[in-house]
């Protein structure tokens, strides 16, 4: 589906709106969730004091609300292939040509790769200009646009160049989700599935807007405890170590949420191989992931050795292979996991 969200009244009652505060001192902001929240944009722009705005959108112009001040629209492209330093350079040069100052603002409108790339450009231009995110995919609404991590990819790995730059607000308008194809919705479920094992519990029974709010609240709590990823924030990478490797190994034919779902199953099986959890807990992982309609088996192609080589590039790996794994005290970062155990677990994973 590609039609624009309705521009009239919200598509659902206001009681289906939620807000989550991310309290980080002078970097605090609110994540607004629900139908029609994109219409809050002019008021938020006004709060920043911006005189003009650059809107970077991977969606048609009619999908973006008027920010209430003069603005320039820059077309972007969602997708990992354009999430690179060349795109950041293009954006910063466009900001300069428009005459953007540190007193102005940038708005992103698109999926997670757009919020990541635009966020990094905003963080770098003039050493930082305010940014507001309008995530339009489920994946971006439940995870990518929250927490201030901005990054782009290198040929050697995912998200290897980036910084922390908190937005001024995030507007998770659930009206946008009606425009998504089914596979893109399922892609977003990958982050919801992994959230079940790091704080939200199994939330499949809740309406989608409540699932989004629960995931955002969980991530906000982690970010508030560890904004710059020196400790507890590692938990958010549950399922991501193998997930990122699978994305690269398949040249991004496997979407992020799909790869994280497979990585979540792998993390459970690896934790069991290390004696950290039992078979019942592994089965719970399989039930949640498969219950969202997500893949649970490795794709054809990349060998276990290829995947291990890519996982060694993970940012958490300082001396050896590192994974966030479930255990008797809950999920935690485990360093120096023995490579033979990782290899055997990969070899025992089913293949599609």
MARZAZA-37687 format. One record per residue (C-alpha): x, y, z; residue number from 1. Coordinates in pm, 1 decimal, always signed. Example, Ala and Ser with C-alpha at 12.3 -4.5 7.8 and 13.67 -1.06 7.14 Angstrom:
// MARZAZA-37687
+----------+----------+----------+-----+
:     east :    north :       up : pos :
+----------+----------+----------+-----+
:  +1230.0 :   -450.0 :   +780.0 :   1 :
:  +1367.0 :   -106.0 :   +714.0 :   2 :
+----------+----------+----------+-----+
This chain:
// MARZAZA-37687
+----------+----------+----------+-----+
:     east :    north :       up : pos :
+----------+----------+----------+-----+
:     +0.0 :     +0.0 :     +0.0 :   1 :
:   +131.9 :   +347.0 :    -86.2 :   2 :
:   -152.6 :   +596.5 :    -45.9 :   3 :
:    -95.4 :   +888.2 :   +187.8 :   4 :
:   -242.1 :   +894.3 :   +537.6 :   5 :
:   -575.1 :  +1072.1 :   +556.3 :   6 :
:   -533.1 :  +1444.5 :   +607.9 :   7 :
:   -860.6 :  +1499.7 :   +792.8 :   8 :
:   -962.9 :  +1378.3 :  +1136.4 :   9 :
:   -757.6 :  +1110.9 :  +1309.8 :  10 :
:   -842.5 :   +757.3 :  +1195.4 :  11 :
:   -895.5 :   +636.6 :  +1553.7 :  12 :
:  -1009.7 :   +796.9 :  +1882.0 :  13 :
:   -767.8 :  +1015.7 :  +2083.1 :  14 :
:   -762.0 :   +760.8 :  +2366.9 :  15 :
:   -544.7 :   +550.1 :  +2139.0 :  16 :
:   -266.5 :   +805.0 :  +2181.5 :  17 :
:    +21.7 :   +756.0 :  +2419.3 :  18 :
:   +326.6 :   +960.5 :  +2515.1 :  19 :
:   +655.9 :   +843.4 :  +2660.7 :  20 :
:   +902.9 :  +1083.7 :  +2820.0 :  21 :
:  +1274.9 :  +1029.6 :  +2764.5 :  22 :
:  +1424.3 :  +1218.5 :  +3059.2 :  23 :
:  +1784.5 :  +1314.0 :  +2987.8 :  24 :
:  +1818.5 :  +1655.2 :  +3149.6 :  25 :
:  +1852.9 :  +1928.5 :  +2889.2 :  26 :
:  +1832.7 :  +1661.3 :  +2617.9 :  27 :
:  +1490.0 :  +1536.3 :  +2726.7 :  28 :
:  +1206.6 :  +1487.9 :  +2480.2 :  29 :
:   +873.2 :  +1314.9 :  +2434.4 :  30 :
:   +777.8 :  +1031.4 :  +2202.1 :  31 :
:   +417.2 :  +1075.5 :  +2087.6 :  32 :
:   +238.2 :   +761.3 :  +1966.5 :  33 :
:    -99.7 :   +723.8 :  +1799.7 :  34 :
:   -319.1 :   +831.2 :  +1510.0 :  35 :
:   -269.9 :  +1185.9 :  +1384.6 :  36 :
:    +25.6 :  +1279.2 :  +1605.5 :  37 :
:   +215.9 :  +1405.6 :  +1300.6 :  38 :
:     -4.2 :  +1715.0 :  +1328.3 :  39 :
:   +186.5 :  +1811.4 :  +1643.5 :  40 :
:   +484.9 :  +1903.3 :  +1425.0 :  41 :
:   +419.6 :  +2281.9 :  +1390.3 :  42 :
:   +392.5 :  +2324.6 :  +1766.0 :  43 :
:   +713.9 :  +2132.1 :  +1827.8 :  44 :
:   +898.5 :  +2332.8 :  +1563.0 :  45 :
:   +775.5 :  +2648.4 :  +1733.4 :  46 :
:   +911.1 :  +2522.6 :  +2066.3 :  47 :
:  +1258.2 :  +2485.1 :  +1911.6 :  48 :
:  +1251.2 :  +2849.6 :  +1801.6 :  49 :
:  +1346.1 :  +2747.7 :  +1447.8 :  50 :
:  +1286.0 :  +3012.4 :  +1182.4 :  51 :
:  +1298.5 :  +2759.3 :   +901.4 :  52 :
:  +1328.7 :  +2387.5 :   +853.4 :  53 :
:  +1474.5 :  +2134.2 :   +615.9 :  54 :
:  +1245.7 :  +1832.8 :   +578.1 :  55 :
:  +1422.5 :  +1517.8 :   +459.5 :  56 :
:  +1159.3 :  +1270.9 :   +347.0 :  57 :
:  +1165.5 :   +926.2 :   +192.7 :  58 :
:   +790.8 :   +954.9 :   +147.4 :  59 :
:   +577.8 :  +1170.6 :    -88.2 :  60 :
:   +543.0 :  +1537.3 :     +3.1 :  61 :
:   +177.7 :  +1497.0 :    +98.4 :  62 :
:   +281.4 :  +1260.3 :   +377.9 :  63 :
:   +464.5 :  +1541.0 :   +558.3 :  64 :
:   +264.9 :  +1795.5 :   +760.2 :  65 :
:   +345.5 :  +2163.4 :   +713.0 :  66 :
:   +602.4 :  +2248.4 :   +984.8 :  67 :
:   +456.2 :  +2597.1 :  +1022.7 :  68 :
:   +768.7 :  +2784.2 :   +910.1 :  69 :
:   +936.6 :  +2822.4 :   +569.3 :  70 :
:  +1093.9 :  +2492.6 :   +471.6 :  71 :
:  +1275.9 :  +2308.0 :   +197.8 :  72 :
:  +1190.6 :  +1948.4 :   +113.8 :  73 :
:  +1478.4 :  +1713.9 :    +29.6 :  74 :
:  +1399.8 :  +1373.0 :   -113.5 :  75 :
:  +1561.8 :  +1077.1 :    +58.0 :  76 :
:  +1567.6 :   +703.3 :     -6.6 :  77 :
:  +1495.8 :   +444.4 :   +258.2 :  78 :
:  +1720.1 :   +141.1 :   +252.1 :  79 :
:  +2055.8 :    +20.5 :   +378.9 :  80 :
:  +2230.2 :    +80.6 :    +45.1 :  81 :
:  +2189.5 :   +459.2 :    +87.7 :  82 :
:  +2271.5 :   +460.3 :   +458.9 :  83 :
:  +2630.5 :   +572.9 :   +410.4 :  84 :
:  +2867.3 :   +866.1 :   +445.0 :  85 :
:  +2796.7 :   +980.2 :    +88.8 :  86 :
:  +2432.6 :  +1038.7 :   +182.6 :  87 :
:  +2537.4 :  +1232.7 :   +494.1 :  88 :
:  +2765.3 :  +1449.1 :   +279.5 :  89 :
:  +2481.3 :  +1519.5 :    +34.4 :  90 :
:  +2247.4 :  +1618.2 :   +316.1 :  91 :
:  +2495.7 :  +1848.3 :   +488.1 :  92 :
:  +2571.9 :  +2025.1 :   +159.5 :  93 :
:  +2197.5 :  +2068.5 :    +99.6 :  94 :
:  +2162.3 :  +2215.9 :   +450.4 :  95 :
:  +2442.7 :  +2461.0 :   +369.6 :  96 :
:  +2288.1 :  +2564.1 :    +37.0 :  97 :
:  +1960.2 :  +2637.6 :   +215.8 :  98 :
:  +2146.2 :  +2848.8 :   +471.0 :  99 :
:  +2043.5 :  +2637.3 :   +767.4 : 100 :
:  +2177.3 :  +2765.7 :  +1099.3 : 101 :
:  +2209.7 :  +2614.1 :  +1445.5 : 102 :
:  +1892.8 :  +2802.8 :  +1539.2 : 103 :
:  +1693.4 :  +2620.5 :  +1270.9 : 104 :
:  +1583.2 :  +2255.4 :  +1258.7 : 105 :
:  +1576.2 :  +1937.9 :  +1052.5 : 106 :
:  +1280.3 :  +1701.5 :  +1020.7 : 107 :
:  +1311.6 :  +1340.6 :   +907.1 : 108 :
:  +1019.5 :  +1150.3 :   +758.1 : 109 :
:  +1075.8 :   +787.4 :   +665.5 : 110 :
:  +1191.5 :   +451.8 :   +792.4 : 111 :
:  +1475.4 :   +364.2 :  +1026.1 : 112 :
:  +1752.8 :   +409.8 :   +773.5 : 113 :
:  +1626.2 :   +763.1 :   +707.6 : 114 :
:  +1607.3 :   +855.6 :  +1076.4 : 115 :
:  +1959.4 :   +714.2 :  +1125.9 : 116 :
:  +2111.8 :   +900.0 :   +830.6 : 117 :
:  +1929.1 :  +1229.0 :   +884.5 : 118 :
:  +2004.2 :  +1213.5 :  +1256.6 : 119 :
:  +2375.8 :  +1180.1 :  +1187.5 : 120 :
:  +2371.2 :  +1465.5 :   +936.1 : 121 :
:  +2189.2 :  +1687.2 :  +1187.3 : 122 :
:  +2441.0 :  +1593.2 :  +1457.6 : 123 :
:  +2737.2 :  +1685.7 :  +1237.2 : 124 :
:  +2614.4 :  +1998.4 :  +1059.3 : 125 :
:  +2731.4 :  +2308.2 :  +1248.9 : 126 :
:  +2827.0 :  +2056.4 :  +1522.6 : 127 :
:  +2458.9 :  +1989.9 :  +1583.0 : 128 :
:  +2120.6 :  +2127.9 :  +1478.7 : 129 :
:  +1784.1 :  +2025.3 :  +1629.7 : 130 :
:  +1616.5 :  +1724.6 :  +1467.2 : 131 :
:  +1259.2 :  +1595.5 :  +1488.4 : 132 :
:  +1172.5 :  +1246.0 :  +1369.4 : 133 :
:   +851.8 :  +1134.4 :  +1199.2 : 134 :
:   +912.6 :   +759.4 :  +1164.4 : 135 :
:   +678.0 :   +607.5 :   +905.1 : 136 :
:   +765.4 :   +237.4 :   +936.6 : 137 :
:   +682.3 :     +9.7 :  +1227.7 : 138 :
:  +1050.9 :    -75.3 :  +1265.0 : 139 :
:  +1139.6 :   +291.7 :  +1305.8 : 140 :
:   +851.4 :   +359.4 :  +1543.0 : 141 :
:   +931.1 :    +77.7 :  +1785.0 : 142 :
:  +1307.7 :   +119.8 :  +1784.9 : 143 :
:  +1518.1 :   +306.5 :  +1529.0 : 144 :
:  +1395.8 :   +662.4 :  +1591.8 : 145 :
:  +1421.3 :   +638.9 :  +1972.3 : 146 :
:  +1730.1 :   +687.4 :  +2185.3 : 147 :
:  +1953.2 :   +925.3 :  +1992.7 : 148 :
:  +2179.9 :   +671.3 :  +1821.2 : 149 :
:  +2268.2 :   +788.7 :  +1471.9 : 150 :
:  +2491.0 :   +591.5 :  +1238.3 : 151 :
:  +2565.0 :   +485.8 :   +883.1 : 152 :
:  +2720.9 :   +174.5 :   +736.9 : 153 :
:  +3063.2 :    +99.7 :   +594.9 : 154 :
:  +3132.0 :   -186.1 :   +352.6 : 155 :
:  +3298.9 :   -355.8 :   +649.2 : 156 :
:  +2992.9 :   -350.1 :   +874.2 : 157 :
:  +2667.2 :   -194.2 :   +992.4 : 158 :
:  +2647.7 :   +126.2 :  +1195.8 : 159 :
:  +3024.9 :   +159.8 :  +1231.4 : 160 :
:  +3023.8 :   +541.2 :  +1192.0 : 161 :
:  +2790.4 :   +742.6 :  +1409.8 : 162 :
:  +2731.2 :   +947.2 :  +1720.2 : 163 :
:  +2464.3 :  +1023.0 :  +1979.2 : 164 :
:  +2224.2 :  +1304.8 :  +1899.2 : 165 :
:  +1891.9 :  +1311.6 :  +2080.7 : 166 :
:  +1592.3 :  +1443.0 :  +1884.8 : 167 :
:  +1368.3 :  +1723.5 :  +2005.5 : 168 :
:  +1065.3 :  +1497.4 :  +1964.5 : 169 :
:   +954.0 :  +1177.0 :  +1793.2 : 170 :
:   +608.4 :  +1156.3 :  +1634.8 : 171 :
:   +507.1 :   +791.5 :  +1584.3 : 172 :
:   +189.9 :   +844.3 :  +1383.4 : 173 :
:    +16.4 :   +507.8 :  +1353.5 : 174 :
:   -180.2 :   +633.9 :  +1051.0 : 175 :
:   +142.5 :   +585.3 :   +853.8 : 176 :
:   +135.1 :   +212.2 :   +923.5 : 177 :
:   -173.7 :   +166.4 :   +704.6 : 178 :
:    +44.4 :   +258.4 :   +405.4 : 179 :
:   +295.7 :    -23.6 :   +461.3 : 180 :
:   +311.4 :   -350.3 :   +267.3 : 181 :
:   +269.9 :   -664.4 :   +477.3 : 182 :
:   +638.5 :   -758.2 :   +468.9 : 183 :
:   +735.9 :   -417.6 :   +606.4 : 184 :
:   +492.1 :   -457.4 :   +896.4 : 185 :
:   +634.6 :   -800.6 :   +973.7 : 186 :
:   +981.9 :   -644.2 :   +956.8 : 187 :
:   +883.7 :   -417.7 :  +1245.7 : 188 :
:   +756.2 :   -713.4 :  +1443.9 : 189 :
:  +1116.9 :   -837.2 :  +1462.4 : 190 :
:  +1203.3 :   -565.3 :  +1713.1 : 191 :
:   +882.3 :   -628.1 :  +1908.2 : 192 :
:   +964.8 :   -999.5 :  +1928.4 : 193 :
:  +1312.7 :   -937.8 :  +2068.8 : 194 :
:  +1167.6 :   -680.3 :  +2312.5 : 195 :
:   +970.5 :   -962.3 :  +2474.7 : 196 :
:  +1295.4 :  -1101.3 :  +2616.2 : 197 :
:  +1454.8 :   -779.7 :  +2737.9 : 198 :
:  +1174.2 :   -611.0 :  +2925.1 : 199 :
:   +828.1 :   -593.1 :  +2768.6 : 200 :
:   +728.1 :   -956.9 :  +2804.4 : 201 :
:   +502.5 :  -1116.7 :  +2545.2 : 202 :
:   +277.3 :   -831.7 :  +2425.9 : 203 :
:   +128.2 :   -994.4 :  +2116.3 : 204 :
:   -221.1 :   -978.3 :  +2268.7 : 205 :
:   -216.5 :   -596.9 :  +2285.7 : 206 :
:   -337.5 :   -359.4 :  +2011.4 : 207 :
:    -48.3 :   -250.1 :  +1792.2 : 208 :
:    -36.7 :   +105.9 :  +1926.7 : 209 :
:     -0.9 :    -37.6 :  +2278.8 : 210 :
:   +278.7 :   -267.9 :  +2162.1 : 211 :
:   +458.9 :    +31.8 :  +2013.2 : 212 :
:   +417.3 :   +226.4 :  +2338.0 : 213 :
:   +542.2 :    -68.0 :  +2545.9 : 214 :
:   +852.2 :   -108.1 :  +2328.7 : 215 :
:   +922.7 :   +266.3 :  +2335.0 : 216 :
:   +879.3 :   +280.9 :  +2714.3 : 217 :
:  +1117.1 :    -12.6 :  +2760.2 : 218 :
:  +1378.3 :   +144.5 :  +2534.8 : 219 :
:  +1336.8 :   +485.2 :  +2700.4 : 220 :
:  +1402.9 :   +332.2 :  +3042.1 : 221 :
:  +1721.6 :   +166.4 :  +2914.7 : 222 :
:  +1839.7 :   +485.1 :  +2740.6 : 223 :
:  +1776.3 :   +694.7 :  +3050.7 : 224 :
:  +1990.8 :   +452.2 :  +3250.6 : 225 :
:  +2271.5 :   +439.3 :  +2993.2 : 226 :
:  +2251.0 :   +704.7 :  +2723.1 : 227 :
:  +2590.1 :   +630.4 :  +2566.7 : 228 :
:  +2594.9 :   +252.9 :  +2562.5 : 229 :
:  +2849.4 :   +187.6 :  +2836.1 : 230 :
:  +2645.9 :    -78.7 :  +3016.9 : 231 :
:  +2274.4 :   -167.0 :  +3028.9 : 232 :
:  +2204.7 :    -28.1 :  +2681.5 : 233 :
:  +2379.6 :   -335.2 :  +2538.8 : 234 :
:  +2055.3 :   -520.9 :  +2617.2 : 235 :
:  +1887.0 :   -346.8 :  +2324.6 : 236 :
:  +2118.5 :   -540.7 :  +2092.6 : 237 :
:  +1950.6 :   -869.8 :  +2180.7 : 238 :
:  +1943.3 :  -1073.7 :  +1860.3 : 239 :
:  +2135.0 :   -806.1 :  +1670.7 : 240 :
:  +2484.5 :   -957.7 :  +1660.1 : 241 :
:  +2387.2 :  -1236.9 :  +1424.4 : 242 :
:  +2111.1 :  -1015.6 :  +1280.2 : 243 :
:  +2354.1 :   -753.7 :  +1152.0 : 244 :
:  +2583.4 :  -1023.8 :  +1014.1 : 245 :
:  +2292.6 :  -1179.5 :   +824.9 : 246 :
:  +2195.8 :   -845.0 :   +674.5 : 247 :
:  +2545.9 :   -790.7 :   +539.7 : 248 :
:  +2592.4 :  -1151.0 :   +428.7 : 249 :
:  +2268.8 :  -1139.1 :   +225.9 : 250 :
:  +2347.0 :   -791.9 :    +86.2 : 251 :
:  +2041.7 :   -669.0 :   +277.7 : 252 :
:  +1801.1 :   -901.2 :    +94.2 : 253 :
:  +1707.6 :   -999.4 :   +449.0 : 254 :
:  +1539.9 :   -703.4 :   +619.8 : 255 :
:  +1660.8 :   -581.7 :   +958.3 : 256 :
:  +1365.2 :   -707.8 :  +1160.9 : 257 :
:  +1372.5 :  -1042.4 :   +983.7 : 258 :
:  +1744.1 :  -1078.0 :  +1057.4 : 259 :
:  +1696.3 :   -977.3 :  +1422.8 : 260 :
:  +1420.9 :  -1237.9 :  +1455.8 : 261 :
:  +1658.8 :  -1511.8 :  +1338.9 : 262 :
:  +1926.8 :  -1363.6 :  +1563.6 : 263 :
:  +1686.7 :  -1382.3 :  +1858.8 : 264 :
:  +1631.1 :  -1754.4 :  +1799.8 : 265 :
:  +2006.4 :  -1803.4 :  +1766.1 : 266 :
:  +2070.1 :  -1613.0 :  +2091.5 : 267 :
:  +1831.2 :  -1844.5 :  +2275.1 : 268 :
:  +1994.0 :  -2157.3 :  +2130.9 : 269 :
:  +2341.4 :  -2024.4 :  +2212.5 : 270 :
:  +2234.9 :  -1941.8 :  +2569.0 : 271 :
:  +2105.9 :  -2297.5 :  +2604.6 : 272 :
:  +2431.3 :  -2438.7 :  +2463.8 : 273 :
:  +2617.1 :  -2244.2 :  +2734.0 : 274 :
:  +2384.9 :  -2376.8 :  +3005.1 : 275 :
:  +2232.0 :  -2036.1 :  +3075.5 : 276 :
:  +1868.6 :  -2128.9 :  +2995.7 : 277 :
:  +1669.4 :  -2448.6 :  +2948.3 : 278 :
:  +1479.0 :  -2589.1 :  +2652.0 : 279 :
:  +1150.0 :  -2445.4 :  +2778.0 : 280 :
:  +1290.2 :  -2092.9 :  +2753.9 : 281 :
:  +1422.9 :  -2165.2 :  +2404.1 : 282 :
:  +1074.4 :  -2281.9 :  +2305.7 : 283 :
:   +929.8 :  -1954.2 :  +2436.8 : 284 :
:  +1157.6 :  -1763.5 :  +2201.2 : 285 :
:  +1042.1 :  -1975.5 :  +1909.8 : 286 :
:   +677.1 :  -1929.3 :  +2003.2 : 287 :
:   +698.1 :  -1549.0 :  +2017.1 : 288 :
:   +908.3 :  -1505.2 :  +1703.5 : 289 :
:   +707.7 :  -1747.5 :  +1491.3 : 290 :
:   +385.5 :  -1606.9 :  +1639.4 : 291 :
:   +462.3 :  -1274.7 :  +1472.6 : 292 :
:   +505.6 :  -1452.7 :  +1138.2 : 293 :
:   +880.3 :  -1390.3 :  +1139.3 : 294 :
:  +1148.8 :  -1623.0 :   +999.5 : 295 :
:  +1321.8 :  -1852.5 :  +1247.3 : 296 :
:  +1569.6 :  -2036.0 :  +1019.6 : 297 :
:  +1893.3 :  -1922.7 :   +858.9 : 298 :
:  +1867.1 :  -1814.5 :   +495.9 : 299 :
:  +2047.6 :  -2009.9 :   +225.1 : 300 :
:  +2390.8 :  -1885.2 :   +131.2 : 301 :
:  +2618.4 :  -1756.2 :   +407.6 : 302 :
:  +2825.8 :  -2021.8 :   +582.2 : 303 :
:  +2874.2 :  -2034.3 :   +961.0 : 304 :
:  +3238.0 :  -1930.5 :   +908.4 : 305 :
:  +3127.8 :  -1627.5 :   +703.4 : 306 :
:  +2882.0 :  -1524.4 :   +973.7 : 307 :
:  +3137.0 :  -1562.5 :  +1252.9 : 308 :
:  +3381.4 :  -1340.7 :  +1063.6 : 309 :
:  +3115.2 :  -1071.6 :  +1034.3 : 310 :
:  +3013.4 :  -1105.3 :  +1401.0 : 311 :
:  +3372.7 :  -1034.9 :  +1502.2 : 312 :
:  +3318.5 :   -680.9 :  +1368.1 : 313 :
:  +3032.6 :   -619.9 :  +1613.2 : 314 :
:  +3087.0 :   -309.5 :  +1826.3 : 315 :
:  +3035.9 :   -506.9 :  +2149.6 : 316 :
:  +3315.9 :   -750.3 :  +2062.8 : 317 :
:  +3635.0 :   -612.9 :  +2221.2 : 318 :
:  +3849.3 :   -924.2 :  +2261.4 : 319 :
:  +3641.9 :  -1204.0 :  +2108.0 : 320 :
:  +3286.4 :  -1293.0 :  +2016.3 : 321 :
:  +3027.8 :  -1115.9 :  +2232.9 : 322 :
:  +2651.4 :  -1162.0 :  +2256.4 : 323 :
:  +2361.6 :  -1039.4 :  +2465.8 : 324 :
:  +2223.9 :  -1365.0 :  +2606.8 : 325 :
:  +1939.7 :  -1467.6 :  +2834.4 : 326 :
:  +2029.3 :  -1630.5 :  +3163.9 : 327 :
:  +1933.0 :  -1686.3 :  +3526.4 : 328 :
:  +1969.6 :  -1312.8 :  +3600.6 : 329 :
:  +1796.8 :  -1216.0 :  +3278.1 : 330 :
:  +1965.7 :  -1093.4 :  +2959.5 : 331 :
:  +2321.4 :   -963.2 :  +2987.6 : 332 :
:  +2627.4 :   -903.5 :  +2772.4 : 333 :
:  +2852.0 :  -1210.3 :  +2759.9 : 334 :
:  +3205.0 :  -1153.5 :  +2632.7 : 335 :
:  +3448.9 :  -1408.8 :  +2491.6 : 336 :
:  +3193.7 :  -1672.5 :  +2398.9 : 337 :
:  +3390.3 :  -1977.4 :  +2276.6 : 338 :
:  +3399.4 :  -1986.0 :  +1898.3 : 339 :
:  +3346.1 :  -2365.6 :  +1878.2 : 340 :
:  +3017.9 :  -2325.8 :  +2067.4 : 341 :
:  +2907.6 :  -2046.1 :  +1836.6 : 342 :
:  +3003.2 :  -2252.8 :  +1532.7 : 343 :
:  +2818.0 :  -2561.6 :  +1654.9 : 344 :
:  +2507.5 :  -2356.8 :  +1735.9 : 345 :
:  +2508.3 :  -2201.5 :  +1389.2 : 346 :
:  +2554.4 :  -2542.4 :  +1228.6 : 347 :
:  +2259.3 :  -2679.9 :  +1424.9 : 348 :
:  +2026.0 :  -2396.4 :  +1317.0 : 349 :
:  +1765.4 :  -2499.5 :  +1057.3 : 350 :
:  +1803.6 :  -2359.5 :   +705.3 : 351 :
:  +1526.7 :  -2236.1 :   +479.7 : 352 :
+----------+----------+----------+-----+
